[in-house]
Amino acid sequence: MKIAQKTIKFLLIAAVSLFTSVGFALESDKKHDDQSDGGRVNTKEEIEAYVLHHIKDSHDFTLFSYTGDHGERKHVGFPLPIILWSSEGLVTFMSSEFHHNDDGHVIVEKNGLKFAKLHSKIYELEKGASAISFDEHHHATNAHKPLDFSMTKTVVGVLLIGLLLLFWFSRLANQYKTKKIPTGFSRVLEPLVLYVRDEIARPNIGEKHYRRFTGYLLTVFFFIWVLNLVGLTPLGFNVTGQITITLCLAVFTFVIYTVSGNKGYWMHMIWMPGVPYLIRPILAIIELAGAFLIKPFALSVRLFANISAGHIVVMSLIAIMFTLKESLGVVGATGLSFALSFFITLIEVLVAFLQAYIFTMLSALFIGMAVAEPEHH
């Protein structure tokens, strides 16, 4: 119980630090309001744009937005640092200077350069340009993208969950040194740790090698699972719904099973024994493509697609209260939206665990194939 209380205190301190360390927690700006970023949405097209915008990464952390008594749009949250490598070198400023605008109309001038944000991407305007120009497809024609090293909402989510997991498991490890049975919140973590070790790592990697890789498997399991759960909260995190994050996790698994592969693994892949010599080069191409392309692709896209689809479905069901309010009435549309979204959210809680399990299981399977000892008959 004490561990759980300390965990809650830790999260509260971290949240308060984030909210108070920046200059604004509540900003109103009617002139620079961007409808796709928290503005009023009523039509089908506006709802679709809002849902697609929600699952993207962003350069500021907006918890929610609302319209004030005088019609001005207010955003509750905090800005994040913008870090760009431009044509003139390093440029830094806070995302609040864009005033929540995402259509390229707000220009930020820094170090003699001009920047605009369009569709969650930051552009550097060319010399002499005072405003960003677009072609018929609404793409910038007089600007280019600088290297963007900004701390986005996804980065904040990764850091927060990483620190939280480090805190949890440091406490669990310290209790193992002094007690035979963990206490507090560590008693919740222990059966999950044993499950990953005994049901995923050991049977798929083998008794001889599973201890080497259990730490990595525990890390990816809890990292993905907790991020999936946080993505279902009103905080608006969609970390595992970003292809860059899932691809990075897949690359970690790829590097581990590629570096750890033994002689038998590579021999069976490059020059498979027991088959005709003319077939071996064809099988080698297939096996190499599977190891270097198909396996990482399957790991990254499966997690990304399932989590993104879940967010889109939930938000689309919530939007029923707007799209069907004329035919069903306010009460009917709201009740139907709540019932369906609540049901899907319960399924998403299961999917959050399932996707973490599948990623960890496949990683263990790929690693086990790489380190398995060849059988001699």
SEMAR-673705 format. One line per 2 residues: number of its first residue (from 1); their letters; for each residue x, y, z of N, C-alpha, C. Coordinates in steps of 0.05 Angstrom, whole numbers, always signed. Example, Ala and Ser with C-alpha at 12.3 -4.5 7.8 and 13.67 -1.06 7.14 Angstrom:
2
1 = as = +264 -114 +156 +246 -90 +156 +264 -66 +156; +257 -45 +142 +273 -21 +143 +258 +1 +157
end
This chain:
377
1 = mk = +17 -24 +0 +0 +0 +0 +17 +25 +0; +39 +25 +16 +57 +48 +17 +70 +52 -10
3 = ia = +77 +30 -24 +90 +33 -50 +71 +46 -70; +45 +38 -69 +25 +49 -87 +22 +79 -81
5 = qk = +21 +86 -56 +18 +115 -49 +42 +131 -58; +66 +120 -55 +90 +134 -65 +90 +137 -95
7 = ti = +80 +116 -109 +78 +117 -138 +59 +140 -146; +36 +142 -133 +17 +163 -139 +29 +190 -134
9 = kf = +44 +193 -112 +57 +218 -105 +77 +225 -127; +92 +205 -136 +112 +210 -157 +100 +220 -182
11 = ll = +77 +208 -190 +64 +217 -215 +53 +245 -211; +42 +251 -188 +31 +278 -184 +53 +299 -184
13 = ia = +75 +293 -172 +98 +312 -172 +108 +316 -201; +110 +294 -216 +119 +297 -244 +99 +313 -261
15 = av = +73 +309 -256 +53 +323 -272 +54 +353 -264; +55 +359 -238 +56 +387 -229 +81 +401 -240
17 = sl = +103 +387 -240 +128 +399 -250 +126 +406 -279; +113 +388 -294 +110 +394 -323 +92 +418 -328
19 = ft = +70 +419 -312 +51 +440 -317 +61 +468 -307; +77 +468 -286 +86 +493 -275 +113 +502 -285
21 = sv = +127 +485 -299 +153 +493 -309 +152 +509 -335; +129 +513 -346 +126 +528 -370 +109 +553 -365
23 = gf = +109 +571 -383 +97 +597 -379 +67 +597 -381; +55 +578 -394 +26 +579 -396 +14 +552 -391
25 = al = -8 +552 -375 -24 +528 -371 -51 +532 -383; -57 +556 -389 -83 +562 -402 -78 +586 -421
27 = es = -82 +581 -447 -77 +602 -466 -102 +606 -483; -110 +630 -488 -133 +636 -505 -123 +653 -528
29 = dk = -131 +646 -553 -123 +661 -576 -142 +656 -598; -161 +674 -602 -182 +669 -622 -171 +674 -649
31 = kh = -153 +693 -653 -143 +700 -679 -127 +677 -692; -113 +662 -676 -96 +641 -686 -107 +613 -682
33 = dd = -132 +612 -676 -145 +585 -671 -144 +568 -695; -138 +543 -692 -137 +524 -714 -159 +503 -709
35 = qs = -178 +501 -727 -201 +484 -723 -194 +455 -721; -173 +447 -736 -165 +419 -735 -150 +411 -710
37 = dg = -144 +431 -693 -129 +426 -668 -146 +434 -644; -168 +422 -640 -184 +428 -617 -207 +447 -622
39 = gr = -211 +456 -646 -233 +475 -652 -260 +460 -652; -281 +475 -657 -307 +462 -658 -309 +445 -683
41 = vn = -320 +422 -679 -324 +403 -702 -354 +394 -702; -366 +398 -724 -394 +390 -726 -400 +373 -751
43 = tk = -388 +380 -773 -393 +365 -798 -377 +340 -799; -385 +322 -818 -371 +297 -821 -342 +301 -829
45 = ee = -337 +321 -846 -310 +326 -855 -293 +337 -832; -304 +354 -816 -289 +365 -793 -283 +343 -773
47 = ie = -302 +325 -769 -297 +303 -750 -275 +285 -759; -276 +278 -785 -255 +261 -797 -227 +274 -794
49 = ay = -226 +300 -800 -201 +314 -797 -191 +315 -768; -210 +318 -750 -202 +319 -721 -192 +292 -712
51 = vl = -205 +271 -720 -197 +244 -712 -169 +238 -722; -164 +244 -748 -138 +239 -759 -117 +256 -746
53 = hh = -124 +281 -739 -105 +298 -725 -99 +287 -697; -119 +275 -684 -115 +266 -657 -94 +243 -655
55 = ik = -93 +226 -675 -75 +203 -673 -46 +211 -682; -42 +236 -691 -16 +245 -699 +0 +255 -675
57 = ds = +26 +257 -678 +42 +270 -658 +39 +300 -659; +46 +314 -638 +43 +343 -637 +66 +356 -622
59 = hd = +71 +381 -628 +93 +396 -616 +86 +409 -590; +60 +407 -582 +53 +418 -556 +35 +397 -542
61 = ft = +31 +400 -516 +16 +381 -501 -10 +395 -492; -31 +389 -508 -58 +401 -502 -76 +379 -491
63 = lf = -85 +383 -466 -102 +363 -453 -131 +365 -465; -141 +389 -466 -167 +393 -478 -170 +423 -485
65 = sy = -190 +429 -502 -196 +456 -511 -226 +461 -507; -233 +487 -504 -261 +494 -501 -264 +523 -510
67 = tg = -288 +531 -515 -295 +558 -524 -305 +574 -500; -293 +598 -496 -300 +614 -473 -326 +629 -477
69 = dh = -333 +645 -457 -359 +659 -458 -360 +680 -481; -337 +690 -489 -336 +711 -509 -329 +699 -537
71 = ge = -329 +672 -539 -324 +660 -565 -295 +654 -571; -277 +661 -552 -249 +656 -557 -243 +626 -550
73 = rk = -223 +615 -565 -216 +587 -561 -194 +586 -540; -198 +569 -520 -179 +565 -498 -168 +537 -499
75 = hv = -141 +535 -494 -128 +509 -495 -114 +504 -468; -120 +482 -455 -108 +475 -429 -86 +455 -434
77 = gf = -62 +462 -426 -39 +445 -430 -13 +461 -426; +8 +453 -439 +33 +467 -437 +49 +463 -463
79 = pl = +67 +482 -469 +82 +480 -494 +106 +462 -490; +119 +455 -512 +142 +438 -511 +165 +452 -527
81 = pi = +190 +446 -522 +211 +459 -536 +214 +450 -565; +217 +470 -583 +222 +465 -611 +252 +467 -615
83 = il = +264 +446 -626 +293 +445 -631 +297 +438 -661; +307 +457 -676 +310 +454 -705 +339 +458 -713
85 = ws = +348 +442 -733 +373 +448 -746 +367 +460 -774; +369 +486 -775 +360 +500 -799 +384 +505 -818
87 = se = +379 +521 -839 +400 +527 -858 +422 +544 -845; +415 +557 -823 +435 +574 -809 +444 +562 -783
89 = gl = +438 +537 -778 +447 +524 -754 +424 +518 -734; +431 +516 -709 +412 +508 -688 +393 +531 -682
91 = vt = +367 +525 -681 +347 +545 -673 +328 +532 -653; +323 +546 -630 +305 +535 -610 +285 +556 -601
93 = fm = +261 +548 -595 +240 +565 -584 +218 +547 -573; +198 +558 -561 +176 +542 -550 +153 +540 -570
95 = ss = +139 +518 -569 +117 +514 -588 +94 +533 -584; +93 +547 -561 +71 +566 -556 +72 +589 -576
97 = ef = +95 +594 -589 +97 +616 -608 +81 +611 -633; +73 +586 -638 +56 +580 -661 +26 +584 -654
99 = hh = +20 +589 -628 -8 +595 -620 -27 +573 -629; -19 +548 -627 -36 +525 -633 -44 +525 -663
101 = nd = -30 +539 -679 -37 +540 -708 -22 +518 -723; -37 +504 -740 -25 +482 -755 -31 +483 -785
103 = dg = -38 +507 -795 -44 +510 -823 -25 +528 -838; -2 +535 -824 +19 +550 -838 +15 +580 -838
105 = hv = -6 +591 -825 -12 +619 -825 +4 +635 -805; +13 +623 -784 +29 +637 -763 +58 +633 -769
107 = iv = +72 +655 -772 +101 +655 -778 +117 +663 -753; +136 +646 -746 +154 +651 -723 +181 +659 -734
109 = ek = +191 +682 -726 +217 +692 -735 +238 +688 -712; +259 +673 -719 +281 +668 -700 +308 +668 -715
111 = ng = +327 +684 -705 +354 +685 -716 +353 +693 -745; +335 +711 -753 +333 +720 -780 +319 +700 -799
113 = lk = +309 +678 -788 +295 +658 -804 +265 +658 -797; +249 +648 -815 +220 +647 -811 +211 +618 -813
115 = fa = +194 +610 -794 +184 +583 -792 +154 +583 -790; +142 +562 -802 +113 +558 -801 +107 +528 -796
117 = kl = +84 +522 -783 +77 +495 -778 +53 +487 -795; +56 +466 -810 +35 +457 -828 +31 +427 -825
119 = hs = +7 +418 -818 +1 +390 -815 +21 +376 -796; +26 +389 -774 +45 +378 -753 +74 +377 -762
121 = ki = +80 +389 -784 +108 +391 -794 +117 +420 -794; +142 +425 -786 +152 +452 -785 +168 +457 -810
123 = ye = +163 +480 -823 +177 +488 -848 +193 +513 -843; +215 +515 -857 +231 +539 -858 +227 +553 -884
125 = le = +217 +578 -883 +211 +593 -907 +237 +602 -921; +236 +603 -947 +258 +612 -963 +263 +641 -959
127 = kg = +287 +650 -966 +294 +679 -963 +275 +696 -980; +267 +717 -967 +249 +736 -981 +219 +729 -979
129 = as = +212 +705 -969 +184 +698 -967 +173 +708 -940; +150 +720 -942 +137 +731 -918 +114 +713 -909
131 = ai = +105 +696 -926 +83 +677 -919 +87 +651 -935; +78 +630 -924 +81 +604 -938 +60 +601 -960
133 = sf = +70 +592 -983 +52 +588 -1006 +47 +558 -1011; +24 +552 -1023 +15 +525 -1026 +9 +519 -1055
135 = de = +11 +494 -1063 +2 +486 -1089 -27 +476 -1087; -36 +464 -1109 -64 +455 -1109 -69 +432 -1089
137 = hh = -48 +418 -1081 -50 +396 -1061 -45 +406 -1033; -43 +432 -1029 -38 +445 -1003 -11 +437 -992
139 = ha = +9 +435 -1010 +36 +430 -1001 +53 +455 -1004; +71 +460 -986 +88 +484 -986 +105 +485 -1011
141 = tn = +106 +508 -1024 +122 +511 -1049 +147 +529 -1044; +147 +546 -1024 +169 +564 -1019 +182 +559 -992
143 = ah = +181 +534 -983 +192 +527 -957 +202 +498 -957; +220 +492 -938 +230 +465 -936 +231 +457 -907
145 = kp = +233 +431 -902 +233 +421 -874 +261 +420 -863; +266 +434 -841 +292 +431 -827 +293 +405 -811
147 = ld = +316 +397 -802 +318 +374 -785 +305 +380 -758; +285 +364 -751 +269 +369 -727 +276 +350 -705
149 = fs = +288 +361 -683 +296 +346 -660 +279 +354 -636; +255 +364 -641 +238 +375 -620 +228 +353 -601
151 = mt = +223 +362 -576 +210 +344 -556 +180 +345 -561; +170 +326 -575 +141 +325 -581 +126 +311 -559
153 = kt = +99 +309 -563 +82 +296 -543 +90 +267 -540; +97 +254 -562 +106 +226 -560 +131 +222 -544
155 = vv = +150 +241 -547 +175 +239 -531 +169 +243 -502; +151 +261 -495 +143 +265 -467 +131 +239 -456
157 = gv = +113 +226 -472 +101 +201 -463 +122 +179 -458; +141 +177 -477 +162 +156 -474 +179 +162 -448
159 = ll = +186 +187 -444 +202 +193 -420 +187 +188 -394; +162 +196 -393 +146 +193 -369 +142 +163 -362
161 = ig = +134 +147 -383 +130 +119 -378 +156 +105 -372; +178 +113 -385 +204 +102 -379 +212 +106 -350
163 = ll = +208 +131 -341 +215 +137 -313 +197 +122 -293; +171 +119 -301 +153 +105 -284 +160 +75 -281
165 = ll = +167 +63 -304 +176 +35 -303 +202 +32 -287; +220 +50 -291 +245 +49 -276 +240 +51 -246
167 = fw = +222 +68 -238 +214 +71 -210 +202 +46 -199; +182 +35 -214 +168 +11 -205 +188 -13 -201
169 = fs = +204 -18 -222 +220 -42 -221 +245 -38 -204; +253 -14 -199 +275 -10 -179 +265 -17 -151
171 = rl = +240 -9 -145 +228 -17 -120 +225 -47 -117; +216 -60 -139 +213 -89 -139 +240 -103 -135
173 = an = +261 -93 -149 +287 -105 -146 +298 -102 -117; +294 -78 -106 +304 -74 -78 +289 -91 -58
175 = qy = +263 -96 -63 +249 -113 -44 +258 -142 -46; +266 -151 -70 +276 -178 -73 +302 -182 -57
177 = kt = +317 -161 -53 +342 -163 -38 +338 -166 -8; +315 -156 +2 +311 -155 +31 +287 -173 +39
179 = kk = +269 -180 +21 +246 -196 +28 +242 -219 +9; +230 -240 +19 +224 -263 +2 +199 -258 -15
181 = ip = +180 -242 -4 +155 -236 -18 +152 -206 -20; +149 -195 -44 +146 -167 -48 +120 -157 -35
183 = tg = +119 -132 -28 +96 -120 -16 +86 -96 -32; +62 -87 -27 +52 -63 -40 +46 -69 -70
185 = fs = +51 -48 -86 +45 -50 -115 +64 -71 -128; +87 -77 -116 +105 -96 -127 +92 -124 -129
187 = rv = +73 -129 -112 +59 -155 -113 +42 -158 -139; +35 -135 -150 +21 -136 -176 +40 -141 -199
189 = le = +64 -130 -197 +84 -134 -218 +96 -162 -218; +99 -174 -195 +113 -200 -194 +101 -221 -211
191 = pl = +74 -227 -209 +63 -248 -226 +66 -242 -256; +65 -217 -264 +69 -210 -292 +98 -215 -301
193 = vl = +117 -209 -283 +145 -215 -289 +149 -245 -292; +138 -260 -274 +140 -289 -276 +126 -300 -300
195 = yv = +104 -288 -308 +90 -297 -332 +107 -293 -357; +119 -270 -360 +136 -265 -383 +160 -284 -383
197 = rd = +172 -288 -360 +195 -306 -358 +188 -335 -364; +167 -345 -351 +161 -374 -352 +144 -382 -376
199 = ei = +127 -363 -386 +109 -370 -408 +117 -359 -435; +135 -340 -435 +144 -328 -461 +174 -333 -466
201 = ar = +191 -325 -448 +220 -327 -452 +230 -356 -451; +223 -370 -430 +234 -397 -426 +226 -417 -448
203 = pn = +200 -419 -455 +193 -439 -475 +201 -432 -503; +204 -407 -509 +211 -399 -537 +241 -396 -542
205 = ig = +256 -390 -521 +285 -386 -524 +301 -410 -515; +290 -424 -495 +304 -448 -485 +317 -443 -458
207 = ek = +321 -465 -443 +332 -463 -417 +360 -451 -416; +376 -457 -437 +404 -449 -437 +408 -419 -441
209 = hy = +390 -406 -457 +395 -378 -464 +374 -358 -455; +352 -367 -443 +330 -349 -438 +337 -327 -419
211 = rr = +355 -332 -400 +362 -311 -380 +375 -287 -393; +390 -291 -415 +403 -269 -428 +384 -249 -440
213 = ft = +360 -258 -447 +342 -240 -462 +316 -234 -446; +314 -244 -422 +289 -239 -407 +287 -210 -400
215 = gy = +309 -197 -393 +308 -168 -387 +296 -151 -410; +305 -157 -434 +295 -143 -457 +265 -148 -461
217 = ll = +257 -173 -459 +229 -181 -463 +211 -168 -442; +221 -167 -417 +205 -153 -397 +202 -123 -403
219 = tv = +224 -112 -413 +223 -83 -419 +203 -77 -441; +204 -91 -463 +185 -85 -485 +156 -92 -477
221 = ff = +152 -113 -462 +125 -121 -454 +112 -99 -437; +125 -91 -416 +114 -71 -398 +113 -43 -411
223 = fi = +133 -37 -427 +134 -11 -441 +110 -8 -460; +106 -29 -476 +83 -28 -495 +57 -29 -481
225 = wv = +54 -46 -461 +29 -49 -447 +20 -24 -433; +39 -12 -417 +32 +12 -402 +26 +36 -422
227 = ln = +41 +38 -443 +36 +59 -462 +9 +55 -476; +2 +30 -482 -24 +24 -493 -47 +33 -474
229 = lv = -43 +27 -449 -64 +34 -429 -66 +65 -426; -43 +78 -425 -43 +107 -422 -56 +120 -447
231 = gl = -53 +107 -470 -66 +117 -494 -96 +117 -493; -108 +102 -475 -137 +101 -472 -148 +122 -452
233 = tp = -130 +136 -439 -138 +157 -420 -142 +184 -434; -155 +203 -421 -159 +229 -433 -133 +245 -437
235 = lg = -110 +235 -429 -85 +249 -433 -79 +252 -463; -90 +234 -479 -86 +237 -508 -61 +226 -519
237 = fn = -47 +209 -504 -22 +197 -514 -29 +176 -536; -13 +176 -556 -16 +155 -577 +12 +146 -586
239 = vt = +28 +139 -566 +56 +133 -571 +59 +108 -588; +46 +86 -580 +48 +62 -596 +32 +63 -622
241 = gq = +18 +85 -626 +4 +89 -652 +21 +105 -671; +47 +110 -664 +66 +124 -681 +84 +103 -694
243 = it = +86 +103 -720 +102 +83 -734 +131 +85 -727; +141 +109 -720 +169 +112 -713 +176 +97 -687
245 = it = +157 +97 -668 +162 +83 -643 +161 +53 -647; +141 +43 -661 +139 +14 -665 +162 +4 -682
247 = lc = +170 +20 -702 +193 +12 -719 +218 +11 -703; +222 +30 -684 +246 +30 -667 +246 +5 -650
249 = la = +224 -3 -638 +222 -27 -622 +229 -52 -639; +218 -52 -664 +223 -75 -682 +253 -76 -689
251 = vf = +266 -53 -692 +294 -53 -699 +311 -64 -675; +303 -58 -651 +316 -69 -627 +316 -100 -628
253 = tf = +292 -111 -633 +289 -140 -635 +306 -151 -658; +305 -137 -681 +321 -145 -705 +351 -146 -698
255 = vi = +361 -125 -685 +390 -125 -679 +397 -147 -660; +380 -153 -640 +386 -173 -620 +387 -201 -633
257 = yt = +367 -208 -649 +367 -235 -661 +388 -237 -683; +395 -215 -696 +416 -216 -717 +443 -220 -705
259 = vs = +449 -204 -684 +475 -206 -671 +478 -232 -655; +457 -242 -644 +458 -266 -627 +456 -292 -643
261 = gn = +451 -291 -669 +448 -315 -685 +473 -332 -685; +471 -358 -680 +494 -376 -680 +500 -386 -708
263 = kg = +520 -403 -710 +529 -413 -735 +507 -430 -749; +493 -446 -733 +472 -463 -745 +449 -446 -756
265 = yw = +443 -423 -743 +422 -405 -753 +429 -394 -780; +454 -384 -783 +462 -372 -808 +466 -393 -830
267 = mh = +475 -417 -822 +478 -438 -843 +451 -447 -853; +431 -450 -836 +405 -457 -845 +392 -435 -862
269 = mi = +400 -411 -857 +388 -389 -872 +402 -385 -899; +428 -387 -900 +442 -381 -925 +445 -405 -943
271 = wm = +451 -428 -930 +456 -453 -946 +441 -476 -932; +415 -477 -935 +399 -495 -920 +405 -524 -926
273 = pg = +413 -540 -906 +419 -568 -911 +394 -585 -916; +398 -607 -930 +376 -626 -933 +358 -621 -957
275 = vp = +364 -600 -973 +348 -594 -997 +367 -594 -1021; +356 -598 -1046 +373 -598 -1070 +389 -572 -1072
277 = yl = +413 -574 -1084 +431 -551 -1086 +419 -529 -1103; +404 -535 -1123 +392 -515 -1140 +371 -498 -1126
279 = ir = +358 -510 -1106 +337 -496 -1091 +349 -478 -1069; +373 -485 -1059 +384 -470 -1037 +388 -440 -1041
281 = pi = +397 -431 -1064 +399 -401 -1068 +371 -388 -1066; +351 -401 -1077 +324 -389 -1076 +314 -387 -1047
283 = la = +319 -409 -1032 +311 -409 -1004 +327 -389 -988; +352 -385 -995 +369 -365 -981 +358 -337 -984
285 = ii = +349 -330 -1009 +337 -304 -1014 +312 -300 -997; +295 -321 -996 +270 -320 -981 +276 -317 -951
287 = el = +295 -333 -941 +301 -331 -912 +314 -305 -905; +332 -294 -921 +344 -268 -915 +323 -246 -916
289 = ag = +305 -247 -936 +284 -227 -937 +266 -228 -912; +261 -253 -903 +245 -256 -879 +258 -244 -854
291 = af = +284 -250 -852 +299 -241 -828 +303 -210 -828; +309 -199 -851 +317 -171 -852 +294 -152 -859
293 = li = +273 -162 -870 +251 -145 -879 +224 -153 -866; +216 -178 -871 +189 -186 -864 +184 -186 -834
295 = kp = +203 -197 -819 +200 -198 -789 +199 -171 -777; +218 -152 -782 +215 -125 -771 +190 -111 -780
297 = fa = +182 -115 -805 +158 -102 -816 +133 -113 -801; +132 -138 -797 +109 -150 -783 +107 -140 -754
299 = ls = +130 -138 -740 +130 -129 -713 +120 -100 -711; +130 -83 -728 +124 -54 -726 +96 -48 -736
301 = vr = +88 -59 -759 +62 -51 -771 +39 -63 -755; +42 -88 -744 +20 -100 -729 +13 -83 -705
303 = lf = +33 -75 -690 +28 -58 -666 +17 -31 -674; +29 -18 -693 +21 +8 -702 -8 +8 -713
305 = an = -14 -11 -730 -40 -12 -743 -63 -18 -723; -58 -36 -705 -79 -44 -685 -85 -21 -666
307 = is = -64 -8 -656 -68 +14 -637 -81 +38 -650; -71 +45 -674 -83 +68 -688 -112 +62 -696
309 = ag = -118 +38 -705 -145 +31 -712 -163 +33 -687; -154 +24 -664 -170 +25 -640 -177 +54 -632
311 = hi = -157 +72 -634 -162 +100 -629 -183 +112 -648; -180 +106 -673 -198 +117 -694 -226 +107 -689
313 = vv = -230 +81 -682 -256 +70 -677 -269 +83 -653; -254 +86 -631 -265 +98 -607 -274 +126 -612
315 = ms = -257 +142 -624 -264 +170 -629 -287 +173 -649; -288 +155 -669 -310 +155 -688 -337 +149 -674
317 = li = -336 +131 -655 -361 +125 -640 -369 +148 -622; -349 +161 -611 -356 +185 -595 -368 +206 -612
319 = ai = -359 +208 -637 -370 +229 -655 -399 +224 -663; -410 +200 -657 -438 +194 -663 -456 +215 -650
321 = mf = -449 +225 -627 -466 +245 -613 -469 +270 -629; -451 +276 -648 -453 +300 -664 -466 +293 -691
323 = tl = -458 +270 -703 -467 +264 -730 -496 +255 -730; -506 +242 -709 -533 +232 -708 -552 +247 -690
325 = ke = -544 +270 -680 -561 +284 -661 -587 +295 -674; -586 +300 -700 -610 +309 -714 -631 +287 -717
327 = sl = -621 +262 -723 -639 +240 -728 -648 +226 -702; -630 +224 -683 -636 +210 -658 -641 +228 -635
329 = gv = -636 +254 -638 -639 +272 -616 -613 +273 -599; -611 +293 -582 -587 +296 -566 -584 +272 -546
331 = vg = -606 +265 -533 -604 +244 -513 -599 +217 -527; -613 +211 -549 -609 +185 -562 -581 +183 -574
333 = at = -571 +204 -587 -545 +203 -599 -523 +200 -578; -526 +215 -556 -507 +214 -534 -507 +186 -521
335 = gl = -531 +175 -516 -532 +149 -503 -520 +127 -521; -526 +128 -547 -515 +108 -565 -485 +111 -567
337 = sf = -475 +135 -568 -446 +140 -570 -433 +130 -545; -444 +136 -521 -432 +127 -496 -431 +96 -494
339 = al = -453 +83 -501 -455 +54 -499 -435 +40 -517; -434 +49 -542 -415 +36 -562 -386 +42 -555
341 = sf = -380 +67 -549 -352 +74 -542 -343 +61 -517; -361 +58 -497 -353 +45 -472 -347 +15 -478
343 = fi = -363 +2 -494 -359 -26 -501 -333 -30 -516; -327 -12 -535 -303 -15 -551 -278 -8 -533
345 = tl = -281 +10 -515 -259 +16 -497 -252 -7 -479; -272 -22 -470 -266 -47 -455 -251 -67 -472
347 = ie = -258 -69 -497 -244 -87 -515 -215 -77 -519; -212 -50 -521 -185 -38 -525 -167 -44 -501
349 = vl = -179 -46 -477 -162 -53 -453 -150 -81 -457; -166 -99 -468 -157 -126 -474 -136 -125 -497
351 = va = -142 -109 -517 -123 -106 -540 -96 -95 -531; -97 -77 -511 -72 -65 -501 -54 -87 -490
353 = fl = -65 -105 -475 -49 -128 -465 -41 -147 -487; -60 -153 -505 -56 -172 -526 -33 -163 -545
355 = qa = -33 -138 -552 -12 -128 -570 +16 -129 -557; +17 -122 -531 +42 -124 -517 +51 -153 -516
357 = yi = +32 -172 -511 +39 -200 -510 +48 -210 -537; +35 -203 -559 +42 -212 -586 +70 -202 -593
359 = ft = +75 -177 -589 +102 -166 -595 +124 -180 -580; +119 -185 -554 +139 -198 -537 +142 -227 -545
361 = ml = +120 -241 -551 +121 -269 -559 +136 -272 -586; +130 -255 -605 +144 -257 -631 +173 -251 -628
363 = sa = +180 -231 -611 +208 -225 -606 +222 -248 -594; +210 -261 -574 +222 -285 -562 +225 -308 -582
365 = lf = +205 -311 -599 +206 -332 -620 +229 -327 -639; +232 -303 -649 +253 -296 -668 +280 -300 -655
367 = ig = +283 -291 -630 +309 -294 -616 +314 -324 -611; +293 -339 -603 +297 -368 -599 +306 -382 -624
369 = ma = +295 -375 -647 +304 -387 -672 +333 -381 -678; +343 -357 -670 +370 -349 -675 +390 -363 -657
371 = va = +383 -369 -633 +402 -381 -614 +398 -411 -609; +378 -423 -623 +372 -451 -618 +396 -468 -627
373 = ep = +403 -488 -611 +425 -506 -618 +416 -526 -639; +432 -530 -659 +424 -550 -680 +422 -578 -669
375 = eh = +402 -593 -678 +398 -620 -670 +414 -639 -687; +427 -658 -675 +444 -677 -689 +430 -705 -687
377 = h = +425 -717 -710 +413 -743 -711 +434 -764 -719
end
